């Protein structure tokens, strides 16, 4: 299956667990890789690589 990458907007450090939880709920088992990169200050961007699905039926 083709892979797609999605990046979140910058998230403060204390909200990383909630942001990651949202991505897991959104993409579930299709997630292949998660990268967390620090931006300015204590803000981070999550890059989620996942398999592209046809009609997910959500």
N, C-alpha and C positions, 0 to 999 in steps of 0.2 A: 504494500500500500504506500502511496506517496506520503511524504512527511510535510508538515506545516509547522511554522514557528510563530509563536504569539508572545508579545512583550507587554507587561503591565505598565501602568504609569508608575512613577516613583512612589514607594511606600516607606513610611517610617519604620525603623527597626522593630519597635514594639508591635507593629501590625503585620509583620512577616508571617507569623503562623496563620492568621486569619486569611491573608491573601493567598497563601499556599493552599489552604483548605478550600477556598472558593475555586481555584484552578482544578483541584482534584475532583470536586463535585461536578465541574463543567465538563472535563475531559475523561475522567475515570481511568479505565484500563488502557486507553489509547495513548497515555503519556509515555514517552520514550526517554525524555531527559528534562531535567529542570536545572537551570543555572541561575544563580543569584549574584548580581553585580552591584557593588556600592557605587552610588553617584555622589552628589554633593552632601556634605554633612552626614547625617545618620539616615539617609534615604537609600533605598535599594530598588532595583528593577528585577523582576522575575522574568526569565525567558523560558517558556515552556515549549518543548518540541513534542509534537504528538502526531499520530497517524491520522490522516484525513479519512473521514468516513463519509459514505454517501448520504443517505437519509437516516439521520439518527433517531427520528421519531420523538424528539423531546418536545 
